[in-house]
Amino acid sequence: MKQPKPPGNGYQWRIRMNVLRLFLWNGAWVAATALMTFGPRFFWNRTLLFTLLAVSLDVAVGVGMILANIKYIAELDELQRKVQLDSMGITLGVALIAGTPLSVMDAYHVIPFHVDIAYLLILMSLTFAISNLYGTRRFR
Amino acid sequence: MKNRLKVLRAERDWTQAQLAGALDVSRQTVNAIETGKFDPSLSLAFRAARLFGMRIEEIFHDEDRPSLATEKDTYV
């Protein structure tokens, strides 16, 4: 005989909302960072006050993004949280292992190009995405 | 750690998604526990025990030892 369905409490819905919130905060941070980067040159002709305001906005939105991320991770279930934690650990390790030698090689002109912080951000993003995908597949 | 989650779920004709909803976790987590890829925390094990109206050791047991439910069957 078919048993009555157990009561659910919307875990999936809650996580979906948190992902949406995180996505919006990330988008806002990217926009604020773009404004801070390109604003002085293209919009306000390097006026100090506006540049400081743009930097303040970028930091404030960045704090909001971090808080959204904390909320997202706190409301994940224990397996999802483990996957996130593993991915963060791998990302931090790769950033340290790759970042330090690269900056040293740049300082001593071992490599023919200048190491930009953007390279490290791209490397971190790719590492996090790959390790997260691997972690999700591992427990599928 | 082994468990009888899949059997208990099948007895009630619940899907993994329904069980996941009742335990407030993702379907992926239920699947990982059922297949033995992930060991749940004590609090999640308690939630499962409450949901099925059983004791934790009747659902989860050590790899080397049979579950309490199996032991009971053996001794009866």
Backbone of each chain as ProteinMPNN parsed JSONL, in Angstrom:
{"seq_chain_A": "MKQPKPPGNGYQWRIRMNVLRLFLWNGAWVAATALMTFGPRFFWNRTLLFTLLAVSLDVAVGVGMILANIKYIAELDELQRKVQLDSMGITLGVALIAGTPLSVMDAYHVIPFHVDIAYLLILMSLTFAISNLYGTRRFR", "coords_chain_A": {"N_chain_A": [[0.839, -1.202, 0.0], [0.483, 2.221, -0.766], [2.272, 4.619, 1.008], [1.489, 7.677, 2.832], [2.703, 10.771, 1.488], [5.794, 12.141, 2.717], [6.066, 15.134, 4.725], [7.394, 17.954, 3.098], [9.816, 20.625, 3.303], [10.613, 22.583, 1.56], [13.389, 22.791, 0.793], [14.783, 22.858, -1.652], [13.582, 25.056, -2.896], [14.302, 27.137, -1.186], [17.09, 27.115, -1.485], [17.269, 27.725, -4.174], [16.3, 30.348, -4.17], [18.301, 31.548, -2.654], [20.485, 31.191, -4.352], [19.688, 32.794, -6.461], [19.674, 35.289, -5.169], [22.38, 35.501, -4.559], [23.43, 35.539, -7.132], [22.406, 37.987, -8.056], [23.685, 39.78, -6.311], [26.326, 39.28, -7.034], [26.293, 40.145, -9.686], [25.741, 42.846, -9.249], [28.056, 43.567, -7.919], [30.013, 43.163, -9.888], [29.184, 45.106, -11.689], [29.552, 47.41, -10.106], [32.287, 47.276, -9.753], [33.152, 47.582, -12.368], [32.28, 50.184, -12.812], [33.879, 51.545, -10.969], [36.37, 51.03, -12.071], [36.335, 51.961, -14.764], [34.975, 54.343, -14.641], [36.447, 56.754, -13.676], [37.968, 57.398, -15.932], [36.231, 57.519, -18.135], [33.763, 58.685, -17.4], [33.783, 60.718, -15.288], [36.097, 62.195, -15.503], [38.389, 61.728, -13.852], [37.771, 62.919, -11.361], [38.328, 63.326, -7.958], [36.496, 63.04, -5.799], [34.266, 61.66, -6.912], [35.518, 59.326, -7.668], [36.277, 58.284, -5.19], [33.738, 57.877, -4.137], [32.831, 55.894, -5.892], [34.601, 53.84, -5.266], [33.853, 53.393, -2.609], [31.234, 52.529, -2.996], [31.73, 50.165, -4.38], [33.059, 48.651, -2.418], [31.035, 48.482, -0.481], [28.987, 47.09, -1.848], [30.416, 44.791, -2.299], [30.674, 43.801, 0.319], [28.004, 43.205, 0.793], [27.72, 41.14, -1.071], [29.407, 39.216, 0.038], [28.032, 38.677, 2.418], [25.683, 37.599, 1.366], [26.744, 35.324, 0.261], [27.607, 33.982, 2.55], [25.148, 33.471, 3.762], [24.032, 31.808, 1.826], [25.785, 29.56, 1.921], [25.437, 28.799, 4.58], [22.848, 27.845, 4.587], [22.917, 25.644, 3.011], [22.721, 22.033, 2.638], [24.443, 19.428, 4.521], [26.109, 17.86, 2.81], [26.3, 19.371, 0.441], [27.516, 21.573, 1.51], [29.958, 20.505, 2.228], [31.007, 19.965, -0.313], [31.267, 22.582, -1.261], [33.113, 23.594, 0.6], [35.359, 21.947, 0.143], [35.917, 22.739, -2.486], [36.543, 25.43, -2.085], [38.833, 25.16, -0.514], [40.603, 23.886, -2.297], [40.741, 25.865, -4.24], [41.915, 28.003, -2.812], [44.393, 26.843, -2.215], [45.463, 26.408, -4.804], [45.599, 29.051, -5.687], [47.535, 30.103, -3.963], [49.727, 28.417, -4.507], [50.135, 28.808, -7.248], [50.124, 31.592, -7.49], [52.237, 32.765, -5.918], [54.811, 31.79, -7.033], [54.447, 32.847, -9.61], [54.396, 35.642, -9.207], [56.971, 35.997, -8.249], [58.475, 35.168, -10.466], [57.686, 37.127, -12.2], [58.739, 39.394, -10.96], [61.496, 38.954, -11.23], [61.767, 38.961, -13.903], [61.552, 36.561, -15.315], [59.525, 35.538, -16.792], [58.017, 36.556, -19.875], [55.947, 38.412, -19.674], [53.8, 40.745, -17.868], [52.539, 39.971, -14.715], [49.224, 40.086, -13.956], [46.68, 40.957, -11.55], [44.248, 40.123, -12.434], [44.7, 37.762, -13.815], [45.107, 35.943, -11.782], [42.602, 36.008, -10.579], [41.039, 34.911, -12.619], [42.177, 32.359, -12.768], [41.506, 31.42, -10.206], [38.708, 31.448, -10.349], [38.226, 29.558, -12.377], [39.382, 27.278, -11.216], [37.746, 26.958, -8.952], [35.261, 26.507, -10.173], [35.741, 24.113, -11.611], [36.522, 22.301, -9.567], [34.23, 22.335, -8.025], [32.353, 21.268, -9.767], [33.455, 18.737, -10.079], [33.243, 17.786, -7.441], [30.456, 17.763, -7.124], [29.724, 15.859, -9.02], [31.026, 13.654, -8.002], [29.543, 12.812, -5.811], [27.171, 12.178, -6.896]], "CA_chain_A": [[0.0, 0.0, 0.0], [1.286, 3.434, -0.863], [2.27, 5.417, 2.24], [1.337, 9.107, 2.562], [3.971, 11.463, 1.217], [6.308, 12.856, 3.879], [5.988, 16.582, 4.53], [8.639, 18.6, 2.687], [9.836, 22.015, 3.783], [11.101, 23.522, 0.558], [14.847, 23.009, 0.769], [15.176, 23.241, -3.018], [13.088, 26.415, -3.149], [15.126, 28.046, -0.382], [18.418, 27.197, -2.096], [17.097, 28.433, -5.445], [16.198, 31.773, -3.838], [19.635, 31.999, -2.219], [21.336, 31.261, -5.552], [19.254, 33.991, -7.193], [20.152, 36.442, -4.395], [23.836, 35.539, -4.744], [23.657, 35.935, -8.523], [22.14, 39.42, -8.165], [24.763, 40.488, -5.616], [27.532, 39.147, -7.86], [26.104, 41.045, -10.831], [25.865, 44.219, -8.754], [29.476, 43.796, -7.603], [30.731, 43.298, -11.169], [28.82, 46.425, -12.229], [30.207, 48.427, -9.267], [33.724, 47.208, -10.032], [33.342, 48.179, -13.698], [32.119, 51.634, -12.639], [35.075, 52.026, -10.256], [37.535, 50.899, -12.946], [36.259, 52.769, -15.989], [34.344, 55.641, -14.365], [37.353, 57.91, -13.636], [38.489, 57.728, -17.267], [35.199, 57.76, -19.166], [32.546, 59.386, -16.949], [33.942, 61.928, -14.471], [37.385, 62.828, -15.768], [39.279, 61.52, -12.704], [37.437, 63.738, -10.18], [38.654, 62.5, -6.792], [35.301, 62.757, -4.996], [33.473, 60.606, -7.566], [36.296, 58.08, -7.62], [36.145, 57.77, -3.823], [32.36, 57.366, -4.01], [32.749, 54.629, -6.648], [35.333, 52.829, -4.477], [32.998, 53.094, -1.441], [30.111, 51.725, -3.492], [32.26, 48.829, -4.713], [33.319, 47.941, -1.159], [29.737, 48.214, 0.164], [28.325, 46.007, -2.591], [31.238, 43.604, -2.042], [30.288, 43.279, 1.637], [26.685, 42.583, 0.581], [27.936, 39.884, -1.788], [29.977, 38.257, 1.002], [26.949, 38.274, 3.335], [24.794, 36.706, 0.599], [27.467, 34.052, 0.125], [27.569, 33.331, 3.874], [23.778, 32.964, 3.938], [23.884, 30.683, 0.891], [26.521, 28.387, 2.429], [24.848, 28.385, 5.856], [21.573, 27.153, 4.377], [23.112, 24.406, 2.241], [22.759, 20.856, 3.499], [25.822, 19.11, 4.898], [26.901, 17.364, 1.68], [26.563, 20.506, -0.446], [28.476, 22.434, 2.211], [31.262, 19.838, 2.111], [31.477, 20.181, -1.685], [31.697, 23.98, -1.332], [34.313, 23.755, 1.419], [36.449, 21.306, -0.6], [36.236, 23.591, -3.639], [37.22, 26.636, -1.584], [40.172, 24.742, -0.076], [41.419, 23.643, -3.504], [40.955, 27.17, -4.878], [42.893, 28.74, -2.006], [45.683, 26.186, -2.415], [45.948, 26.679, -6.168], [45.93, 30.478, -5.761], [48.823, 30.292, -3.281], [50.79, 27.675, -5.194], [50.402, 29.418, -8.556], [50.3, 33.041, -7.369], [53.543, 33.158, -5.379], [55.879, 31.663, -8.032], [54.218, 33.755, -10.741], [54.814, 37.001, -8.843], [58.441, 35.977, -8.162], [58.99, 35.115, -11.838], [57.434, 38.442, -12.788], [59.686, 40.335, -10.349], [62.845, 38.701, -11.754], [61.651, 38.969, -15.376], [61.732, 35.208, -15.869], [58.471, 35.389, -17.796], [58.043, 37.732, -20.751], [54.76, 39.275, -19.531], [53.54, 41.246, -16.522], [51.455, 39.209, -14.069], [48.155, 40.972, -13.496], [45.788, 40.333, -10.556], [43.125, 39.522, -13.174], [45.067, 36.376, -14.148], [44.884, 35.145, -10.577], [41.141, 35.903, -10.404], [40.547, 33.951, -13.625], [42.635, 31.033, -12.338], [40.709, 31.037, -9.035], [37.332, 31.175, -10.794], [38.226, 28.282, -13.106], [39.662, 26.203, -10.248], [36.551, 26.761, -8.126], [34.206, 25.915, -11.015], [36.088, 22.716, -11.933], [36.491, 21.468, -8.353], [32.825, 22.241, -7.613], [31.729, 20.319, -10.696], [33.987, 17.419, -9.732], [32.644, 17.405, -6.15], [29.04, 17.474, -7.339], [29.638, 14.59, -9.76], [31.552, 12.568, -7.152], [28.5, 12.335, -4.896], [25.895, 12.045, -7.623]], "C_chain_A": [[0.878, 1.257, 0.0], [1.135, 4.271, 0.419], [2.037, 6.896, 1.893], [2.697, 9.767, 2.364], [4.464, 12.155, 2.479], [6.213, 14.362, 3.648], [7.341, 17.151, 4.124], [8.645, 20.029, 3.175], [10.589, 22.944, 2.84], [12.576, 23.816, 0.577], [15.28, 23.539, -0.601], [14.788, 24.687, -3.326], [13.961, 27.446, -2.43], [16.506, 28.236, -1.032], [18.347, 27.954, -3.423], [17.034, 29.954, -5.204], [17.56, 32.34, -3.422], [20.595, 32.13, -3.399], [20.989, 32.512, -6.35], [19.788, 35.255, -6.503], [21.659, 36.63, -4.615], [24.195, 36.014, -6.145], [23.462, 37.446, -8.681], [23.242, 40.24, -7.494], [26.051, 40.44, -6.422], [27.466, 40.1, -9.05], [26.299, 42.502, -10.425], [27.333, 44.547, -8.464], [30.295, 43.981, -8.885], [30.453, 44.683, -11.769], [29.529, 47.539, -11.448], [31.708, 48.454, -9.533], [34.04, 47.835, -11.394], [33.244, 49.707, -13.611], [33.364, 52.234, -11.992], [36.295, 52.031, -11.188], [37.496, 51.885, -14.115], [35.68, 54.169, -15.777], [35.305, 56.816, -14.398], [37.814, 58.35, -15.025], [37.388, 58.177, -18.23], [34.017, 58.623, -18.708], [32.813, 60.683, -16.185], [35.362, 62.501, -14.508], [38.296, 62.86, -14.528], [39.001, 62.453, -11.507], [37.533, 62.87, -8.939], [37.411, 62.084, -6.006], [34.491, 61.602, -5.601], [34.198, 59.259, -7.534], [36.177, 57.436, -6.237], [34.752, 57.196, -3.59], [32.213, 56.017, -4.711], [33.459, 53.505, -5.89], [34.483, 52.401, -3.282], [31.828, 52.206, -1.855], [30.57, 50.287, -3.774], [32.488, 48.004, -3.444], [31.99, 47.553, -0.484], [29.01, 47.06, -0.527], [29.091, 44.691, -2.39], [30.897, 42.967, -0.703], [28.927, 42.581, 1.541], [26.814, 41.234, -0.097], [28.492, 38.813, -0.833], [28.878, 37.753, 1.949], [25.976, 37.32, 2.642], [25.421, 35.325, 0.445], [27.435, 33.267, 1.447], [26.19, 32.706, 4.102], [23.548, 31.727, 3.059], [24.546, 29.425, 1.453], [25.887, 27.871, 3.724], [23.572, 27.571, 5.656], [21.689, 25.921, 3.473], [23.027, 23.214, 3.188], [24.22, 20.416, 3.662], [26.687, 18.595, 3.746], [27.288, 18.509, 0.745], [27.614, 21.431, 0.176], [29.877, 21.834, 2.117], [31.859, 20.064, 0.715], [32.017, 21.608, -1.831], [33.023, 24.18, -0.594], [35.527, 23.142, 0.714], [36.897, 22.203, -1.758], [36.994, 24.841, -3.201], [38.655, 26.314, -1.164], [41.1, 24.544, -1.264], [41.758, 24.981, -4.164], [42.013, 27.985, -4.139], [44.293, 28.161, -2.217], [46.282, 26.506, -3.769], [46.374, 28.145, -6.296], [47.289, 30.747, -5.112], [49.962, 29.655, -4.063], [51.152, 28.327, -6.53], [50.772, 30.894, -8.42], [51.693, 33.448, -6.924], [54.662, 32.978, -6.413], [55.711, 32.617, -9.216], [54.697, 35.16, -10.422], [56.341, 37.087, -8.738], [59.048, 35.995, -9.567], [58.798, 36.447, -12.55], [58.472, 39.445, -12.277], [61.091, 40.179, -10.93], [62.872, 38.577, -13.282], [61.965, 37.605, -16.005], [60.704, 34.966, -16.973], [58.355, 36.688, -18.603], [56.83, 38.653, -20.627], [54.581, 39.681, -18.069], [52.358, 40.485, -15.922], [50.446, 40.183, -13.479], [47.287, 40.218, -12.486], [44.62, 39.619, -11.246], [43.42, 38.062, -13.534], [44.757, 35.454, -12.974], [43.381, 34.939, -10.345], [40.547, 34.882, -11.375], [40.92, 32.528, -13.216], [41.792, 30.523, -11.165], [39.285, 30.659, -9.441], [37.258, 29.819, -11.481], [38.446, 27.109, -12.154], [38.422, 25.903, -9.419], [35.46, 26.055, -8.94], [34.487, 24.435, -11.271], [35.984, 21.832, -10.693], [35.053, 21.308, -7.84], [32.08, 21.221, -8.475], [32.166, 18.895, -10.355], [33.333, 16.91, -8.437], [31.177, 17.013, -6.302], [28.873, 16.134, -8.038], [30.052, 13.41, -8.893], [30.456, 11.964, -6.275], [27.167, 12.106, -5.586], [25.316, 10.638, -7.474]], "O_chain_A": [[1.891, 1.32, 0.695], [0.024, 4.583, 0.848], [2.352, 7.324, 0.783], [3.694, 9.385, 2.976], [3.662, 12.699, 3.237], [6.272, 14.819, 2.507], [8.346, 16.845, 4.765], [7.584, 20.595, 3.437], [11.134, 23.964, 3.262], [12.985, 24.963, 0.399], [16.024, 24.513, -0.707], [15.553, 25.438, -3.931], [14.31, 28.485, -2.991], [17.02, 29.351, -1.12], [19.247, 28.725, -3.757], [17.636, 30.736, -5.94], [17.922, 33.458, -3.787], [21.411, 33.05, -3.45], [21.874, 33.205, -6.853], [20.287, 36.169, -7.16], [22.144, 37.742, -4.824], [25.135, 36.787, -6.331], [24.251, 38.11, -9.354], [23.683, 41.259, -8.026], [26.784, 41.426, -6.494], [28.443, 40.772, -9.382], [26.924, 43.286, -11.139], [27.794, 45.658, -8.727], [31.164, 44.851, -8.955], [31.355, 45.344, -12.285], [30.042, 48.49, -12.038], [32.327, 49.518, -9.538], [35.048, 48.522, -11.558], [34.014, 50.428, -14.245], [33.846, 53.288, -12.406], [37.143, 52.919, -11.107], [38.485, 52.552, -14.416], [35.86, 55.063, -16.605], [35.025, 57.802, -15.08], [38.024, 59.54, -15.263], [37.581, 59.092, -19.031], [33.34, 59.228, -19.539], [32.117, 61.67, -16.421], [35.755, 63.23, -13.597], [38.891, 63.889, -14.206], [39.91, 62.74, -10.728], [36.909, 61.812, -8.861], [37.281, 60.93, -5.597], [34.084, 60.682, -4.89], [33.581, 58.203, -7.392], [36.002, 56.224, -6.113], [34.596, 56.166, -2.935], [31.558, 55.109, -4.198], [32.99, 52.367, -5.869], [34.392, 51.214, -2.968], [31.477, 51.254, -1.157], [29.876, 49.325, -3.444], [32.157, 46.819, -3.393], [31.844, 46.439, 0.018], [28.483, 46.164, 0.133], [28.492, 43.618, -2.321], [30.834, 41.742, -0.591], [28.719, 41.516, 2.122], [26.106, 40.289, 0.252], [28.093, 37.651, -0.894], [28.801, 36.561, 2.244], [25.502, 36.357, 3.245], [24.737, 34.302, 0.491], [27.257, 32.048, 1.454], [26.075, 31.572, 4.567], [22.951, 30.74, 3.491], [23.942, 28.352, 1.461], [25.808, 26.663, 3.943], [23.255, 26.703, 6.47], [20.699, 25.242, 3.202], [23.235, 23.356, 4.393], [25.117, 20.964, 3.021], [27.887, 18.87, 3.714], [28.435, 18.614, 0.312], [28.469, 21.989, -0.511], [30.86, 22.555, 1.948], [33.055, 20.319, 0.575], [33.068, 21.829, -2.433], [33.933, 24.845, -1.091], [36.6, 23.744, 0.688], [38.091, 22.4, -1.981], [37.953, 25.262, -3.848], [39.575, 27.09, -1.421], [42.25, 24.983, -1.241], [42.889, 25.211, -4.59], [42.895, 28.581, -4.756], [45.26, 28.905, -2.377], [47.463, 26.835, -3.874], [47.382, 28.45, -6.933], [48.094, 31.517, -5.635], [51.016, 30.259, -4.259], [52.324, 28.393, -6.899], [51.632, 31.39, -9.147], [52.275, 34.376, -7.486], [55.406, 33.927, -6.657], [56.69, 33.131, -9.758], [55.331, 35.807, -11.256], [56.938, 38.105, -9.089], [60.0, 36.728, -9.836], [59.611, 36.852, -13.38], [59.015, 40.24, -13.044], [61.801, 41.169, -11.102], [63.865, 38.148, -13.868], [62.561, 37.518, -17.078], [60.979, 34.281, -17.958], [58.569, 37.779, -18.075], [56.7, 39.592, -21.412], [55.128, 39.056, -17.16], [51.304, 40.369, -16.548], [50.775, 40.996, -12.615], [47.169, 38.994, -12.552], [44.074, 38.646, -10.725], [42.516, 37.227, -13.557], [44.227, 34.355, -13.137], [42.941, 33.853, -9.967], [39.674, 34.094, -11.011], [40.104, 31.61, -13.301], [41.41, 29.353, -11.127], [38.726, 29.681, -8.946], [36.354, 29.027, -11.216], [37.786, 26.076, -12.264], [38.08, 24.741, -9.202], [34.819, 25.123, -8.455], [33.588, 23.6, -11.162], [35.423, 20.738, -10.756], [34.702, 20.266, -7.287], [31.287, 20.423, -7.976], [31.355, 17.969, -10.344], [32.923, 15.752, -8.353], [30.713, 16.052, -5.686], [27.984, 15.358, -7.69], [29.512, 12.311, -9.02], [30.44, 10.759, -6.026], [26.153, 11.869, -4.93], [24.25, 10.348, -8.017]]}, "seq_chain_B": "MKNRLKVLRAERDWTQAQLAGALDVSRQTVNAIETGKFDPSLSLAFRAARLFGMRIEEIFHDEDRPSLATEKDTYV", "coords_chain_B": {"N_chain_B": [[30.036, 3.388, 6.816], [26.962, 1.684, 6.89], [23.518, 1.643, 5.73], [19.889, 1.506, 6.006], [18.31, 3.067, 4.524], [17.384, 3.194, 1.848], [15.822, 0.897, 1.636], [13.852, 1.364, 3.581], [12.709, 3.628, 2.512], [11.748, 2.63, 0.096], [9.856, 0.828, 1.042], [7.881, 2.522, 1.85], [7.178, 3.617, -0.469], [8.255, 6.039, -1.352], [9.802, 8.688, -3.166], [13.242, 9.617, -3.869], [13.373, 12.36, -3.896], [11.126, 13.107, -2.401], [11.794, 12.079, 0.116], [14.092, 13.576, 0.549], [12.98, 16.136, 0.754], [11.511, 15.84, 3.114], [13.553, 15.47, 4.924], [14.847, 17.816, 4.775], [17.023, 18.236, 3.036], [19.123, 18.028, 0.051], [18.22, 16.16, -2.954], [20.387, 14.914, -4.005], [21.972, 14.506, -1.767], [20.501, 12.602, -0.31], [20.695, 10.478, -2.118], [23.498, 10.092, -2.116], [23.886, 9.242, 0.504], [22.347, 6.9, 0.586], [23.748, 5.312, -1.242], [26.058, 4.964, 0.087], [28.137, 6.726, -0.236], [28.42, 8.944, 1.272], [28.519, 9.833, 4.662], [26.012, 10.619, 6.957], [25.542, 13.461, 9.222], [25.206, 13.435, 12.826], [22.92, 14.823, 13.561], [21.382, 14.803, 11.233], [21.011, 12.073, 10.985], [19.449, 11.634, 13.243], [17.165, 13.046, 12.469], [16.313, 11.453, 10.345], [15.767, 9.108, 11.72], [13.667, 9.943, 13.366], [11.779, 10.555, 11.427], [11.209, 8.023, 10.309], [10.323, 6.762, 12.53], [11.998, 5.199, 14.104], [14.893, 3.834, 15.87], [18.194, 5.286, 15.714], [20.236, 3.379, 15.387], [18.852, 1.366, 14.223], [18.624, 2.073, 11.67], [21.084, 3.09, 10.709], [24.298, 1.607, 10.6], [27.474, 0.147, 11.611], [30.045, -0.72, 9.248], [31.173, -3.264, 9.683], [29.43, -4.543, 11.339], [26.182, -6.049, 11.602], [22.961, -4.42, 11.128], [20.93, -3.192, 13.869], [18.343, -3.99, 13.519], [18.639, -6.265, 11.908], [20.093, -7.855, 13.651], [18.181, -8.279, 15.617], [16.364, -9.82, 14.169], [17.915, -12.094, 13.867], [18.226, -13.096, 16.457], [15.647, -13.608, 17.306]], "CA_chain_B": [[28.769, 3.178, 7.518], [25.879, 1.223, 6.015], [22.205, 2.091, 6.209], [18.714, 0.867, 5.396], [17.469, 4.179, 4.067], [16.755, 2.877, 0.569], [14.783, -0.105, 1.902], [12.766, 2.031, 4.314], [12.047, 4.542, 1.558], [11.008, 1.803, -0.874], [8.699, 0.262, 1.755], [6.843, 3.566, 1.92], [6.934, 4.063, -1.841], [8.645, 7.448, -1.471], [10.923, 8.961, -4.075], [14.374, 10.273, -3.195], [13.049, 13.786, -3.761], [10.192, 13.252, -1.277], [12.553, 11.865, 1.348], [14.97, 14.734, 0.698], [12.142, 17.229, 1.237], [11.159, 15.59, 4.507], [14.757, 15.592, 5.753], [15.372, 19.161, 4.542], [18.314, 18.162, 2.333], [18.949, 17.882, -1.394], [18.044, 14.779, -3.419], [21.748, 14.406, -4.178], [22.452, 14.052, -0.458], [19.815, 11.332, -0.02], [21.302, 9.472, -2.995], [24.87, 9.819, -1.66], [23.796, 8.461, 1.752], [21.835, 5.569, 0.232], [24.783, 4.537, -1.946], [27.215, 4.819, 0.977], [29.227, 7.637, -0.601], [28.495, 10.032, 2.254], [27.953, 9.509, 5.973], [25.311, 11.803, 7.475], [25.877, 13.929, 10.567], [24.333, 12.869, 13.855], [21.622, 15.516, 13.562], [20.605, 14.295, 10.088], [20.639, 10.692, 11.324], [18.316, 11.756, 14.183], [15.988, 13.464, 11.693], [15.857, 10.272, 9.604], [15.199, 8.174, 12.7], [12.363, 10.506, 13.77], [10.864, 10.436, 10.289], [10.8, 6.64, 10.13], [9.839, 6.257, 13.815], [12.911, 4.134, 14.537], [16.112, 4.302, 16.523], [19.269, 5.508, 14.744], [20.984, 2.137, 15.12], [18.028, 0.481, 13.396], [18.755, 2.545, 10.289], [22.51, 3.197, 10.366], [25.155, 0.702, 11.369], [28.871, 0.052, 11.235], [30.305, -1.618, 8.103], [31.524, -4.621, 10.12], [28.377, -5.149, 12.154], [24.842, -5.948, 11.012], [22.142, -3.413, 11.801], [20.207, -3.683, 15.039], [17.139, -4.662, 13.015], [19.069, -7.597, 11.456], [20.451, -8.601, 14.864], [16.921, -8.684, 16.253], [15.832, -10.928, 13.37], [18.767, -13.257, 14.101], [18.033, -13.646, 17.797], [14.239, -13.979, 17.563]], "C_chain_B": [[27.697, 2.737, 6.51], [24.538, 1.711, 6.559], [21.08, 1.406, 5.439], [17.753, 1.904, 4.81], [16.699, 3.834, 2.782], [15.598, 1.888, 0.765], [13.583, 0.553, 2.569], [11.979, 2.967, 3.392], [11.19, 3.741, 0.583], [9.755, 1.201, -0.228], [7.533, 1.249, 1.797], [6.489, 4.124, 0.545], [7.203, 5.563, -2.006], [9.761, 7.562, -2.494], [12.064, 9.58, -3.265], [14.063, 11.746, -2.942], [12.106, 14.02, -2.583], [10.914, 13.074, 0.06], [13.466, 13.067, 1.62], [14.193, 15.93, 1.257], [11.818, 17.074, 2.707], [12.36, 15.76, 5.44], [15.415, 16.966, 5.628], [16.8, 19.127, 3.982], [18.042, 18.042, 0.833], [18.773, 16.406, -1.765], [19.405, 14.118, -3.592], [22.294, 13.847, -2.858], [21.814, 12.721, -0.07], [20.455, 10.213, -0.842], [22.706, 9.089, -2.509], [24.865, 8.993, -0.372], [23.357, 7.033, 1.427], [22.904, 4.695, -0.416], [26.066, 4.403, -1.13], [28.387, 5.723, 0.634], [29.438, 8.722, 0.44], [27.834, 9.593, 3.554], [27.271, 10.746, 6.555], [25.811, 12.203, 8.853], [24.9, 13.285, 11.547], [22.948, 13.52, 13.809], [20.752, 15.047, 12.383], [20.153, 12.853, 10.35], [19.446, 10.695, 12.289], [17.034, 12.129, 13.437], [15.408, 12.268, 10.942], [15.172, 9.288, 10.555], [13.806, 8.639, 13.132], [11.338, 10.303, 12.663], [10.334, 9.009, 10.135], [10.287, 6.014, 11.437], [10.692, 5.106, 14.326], [14.073, 4.735, 15.308], [17.217, 4.424, 15.471], [19.951, 4.194, 14.369], [20.16, 1.105, 14.35], [18.116, 0.877, 11.915], [20.224, 2.552, 9.847], [23.317, 2.218, 11.21], [26.556, 0.647, 10.789], [29.047, -0.947, 10.085], [30.46, -3.079, 8.558], [30.407, -5.32, 10.891], [27.037, -5.052, 11.449], [24.034, -4.894, 11.761], [21.397, -4.047, 12.965], [18.972, -4.457, 14.597], [17.478, -6.088, 12.582], [19.413, -8.462, 12.655], [19.203, -9.131, 15.548], [16.345, -9.894, 15.534], [16.598, -12.216, 13.665], [18.433, -13.925, 15.432], [16.6, -14.11, 18.072], [13.99, -15.42, 17.139]], "O_chain_B": [[27.544, 3.325, 5.439], [24.442, 2.138, 7.709], [21.289, 0.817, 4.379], [16.562, 1.651, 4.63], [15.515, 4.146, 2.653], [14.54, 2.02, 0.149], [12.439, 0.329, 2.172], [10.756, 3.076, 3.483], [10.058, 4.116, 0.281], [8.716, 1.08, -0.878], [6.365, 0.862, 1.781], [5.62, 4.986, 0.412], [6.473, 6.262, -2.709], [10.562, 6.644, -2.664], [11.874, 10.009, -2.127], [14.439, 12.306, -1.912], [12.251, 14.998, -1.85], [10.677, 13.82, 1.01], [13.6, 13.518, 2.758], [14.688, 16.648, 2.127], [11.843, 18.044, 3.464], [12.206, 16.146, 6.599], [16.414, 17.248, 6.291], [17.665, 19.893, 4.406], [16.892, 17.964, 0.401], [19.129, 15.516, -0.993], [19.56, 12.92, -3.359], [22.994, 12.834, -2.847], [22.489, 11.823, 0.432], [20.724, 9.13, -0.323], [23.062, 7.91, -2.49], [25.733, 8.143, -0.174], [23.933, 6.071, 1.937], [22.963, 3.489, -0.174], [27.041, 3.808, -1.587], [29.496, 5.53, 1.133], [30.497, 9.347, 0.492], [26.729, 9.049, 3.548], [27.887, 11.809, 6.637], [26.421, 11.405, 9.564], [23.907, 12.674, 11.151], [21.932, 12.851, 13.994], [19.536, 14.912, 12.519], [19.046, 12.466, 9.978], [18.544, 9.865, 12.172], [15.959, 11.605, 13.728], [14.193, 12.078, 10.895], [14.132, 8.714, 10.232], [12.882, 7.834, 13.249], [10.191, 9.933, 12.915], [9.15, 8.81, 9.862], [9.864, 4.858, 11.443], [10.177, 4.153, 14.911], [14.229, 5.953, 15.394], [17.178, 3.739, 14.449], [20.211, 3.927, 13.196], [20.692, 0.098, 13.883], [17.732, 0.112, 11.031], [20.561, 2.084, 8.76], [23.042, 2.032, 12.395], [26.798, 1.038, 9.647], [28.284, -1.905, 9.968], [29.956, -4.001, 7.917], [30.435, -6.537, 11.074], [26.778, -4.065, 10.761], [24.373, -4.519, 12.884], [21.25, -5.267, 13.042], [18.598, -5.452, 15.216], [16.713, -7.016, 12.845], [19.079, -9.646, 12.693], [19.162, -10.275, 16.001], [15.901, -10.858, 16.158], [16.011, -13.298, 13.709], [18.366, -15.15, 15.529], [16.371, -14.917, 18.973], [12.873, -15.919, 17.273]]}, "name": "protein", "num_of_chains": 2, "seq": "MKQPKPPGNGYQWRIRMNVLRLFLWNGAWVAATALMTFGPRFFWNRTLLFTLLAVSLDVAVGVGMILANIKYIAELDELQRKVQLDSMGITLGVALIAGTPLSVMDAYHVIPFHVDIAYLLILMSLTFAISNLYGTRRFRMKNRLKVLRAERDWTQAQLAGALDVSRQTVNAIETGKFDPSLSLAFRAARLFGMRIEEIFHDEDRPSLATEKDTYV"}
